[in-house]
Amino acid sequence: MAQYRSHKRKIPKERRVGGWRSALNNPGTSKEGRAHARRQLILHGHVIDAFTSTTMNTRVRRWLGLRARHRN
């Protein structure tokens, strides 16, 4: 009888950290989502990324309430 593996796989740590960092820069991410990403980065030892990975352009657009620019 064939034994099947689960479809779930463990995502490498670097990919998870990259996803959390990108969530901080994504203007479509909710405040709760950004807070969760920041907490996860801090818990996994990426404190500098948690507070400095957001670009100034993103911070200004978020402060002004502007959404992401449309690209064709």
C-alpha positions as CSV (number, residue, x, y, z in Angstrom):
1,M,0.0,0.0,0.0
2,A,1.4,3.4,-1.0
3,Q,2.0,5.9,1.8
4,Y,1.1,9.4,1.0
5,R,2.8,12.6,2.3
6,S,0.9,15.5,3.6
7,H,0.6,18.5,1.3
8,K,1.7,20.7,4.1
9,R,5.4,21.5,4.1
10,K,7.5,23.6,6.3
11,I,8.3,27.0,4.7
12,P,11.9,28.0,5.0
13,K,12.6,30.7,7.6
14,E,14.0,33.1,5.0
15,R,10.8,33.0,3.0
16,R,8.7,33.6,6.1
17,V,10.8,36.6,7.1
18,G,10.6,38.0,3.6
19,G,6.8,37.7,3.7
20,W,6.6,39.6,7.0
21,R,9.0,42.3,5.7
22,S,6.9,42.7,2.5
23,A,3.7,42.9,4.6
24,L,5.2,46.0,6.3
25,N,5.7,47.7,2.9
26,N,2.4,46.6,1.2
27,P,-0.1,49.5,1.4
28,G,-3.0,47.0,1.1
29,T,-2.1,45.3,4.4
30,S,-4.3,46.2,7.3
31,K,-3.0,47.8,10.5
32,E,-3.5,44.5,12.3
33,G,-1.6,42.6,9.6
34,R,1.3,45.0,9.8
35,A,1.3,44.7,13.6
36,H,1.3,40.9,13.4
37,A,4.2,41.0,10.9
38,R,6.2,43.4,13.1
39,R,5.6,41.1,16.2
40,Q,6.7,38.0,14.2
41,L,9.9,39.8,13.0
42,I,10.7,40.8,16.6
43,L,10.0,37.3,18.0
44,H,12.3,35.7,15.4
45,G,15.2,38.1,16.1
46,H,14.8,40.5,13.2
47,V,14.3,43.7,15.3
48,I,16.0,46.0,12.8
49,D,13.9,44.8,10.0
50,A,10.7,45.3,12.1
51,F,11.3,49.0,12.4
52,T,13.4,50.0,9.4
53,S,12.2,47.9,6.5
54,T,9.4,50.3,5.6
55,T,10.5,52.9,3.1
56,M,9.9,56.6,3.6
57,N,7.8,56.7,0.4
58,T,5.5,54.0,1.9
59,R,5.3,55.8,5.2
60,V,4.3,59.1,3.5
61,R,1.7,57.5,1.3
62,R,0.2,55.7,4.3
63,W,0.2,58.8,6.4
64,L,-1.6,60.7,3.6
65,G,-4.1,57.8,3.1
66,L,-2.9,57.1,-0.5
67,R,-3.3,53.7,-2.0
68,A,-0.7,51.9,-4.1
69,R,0.1,53.4,-7.5
70,H,-1.4,51.6,-10.5
71,R,1.1,50.1,-12.8
72,N,0.4,48.9,-16.3
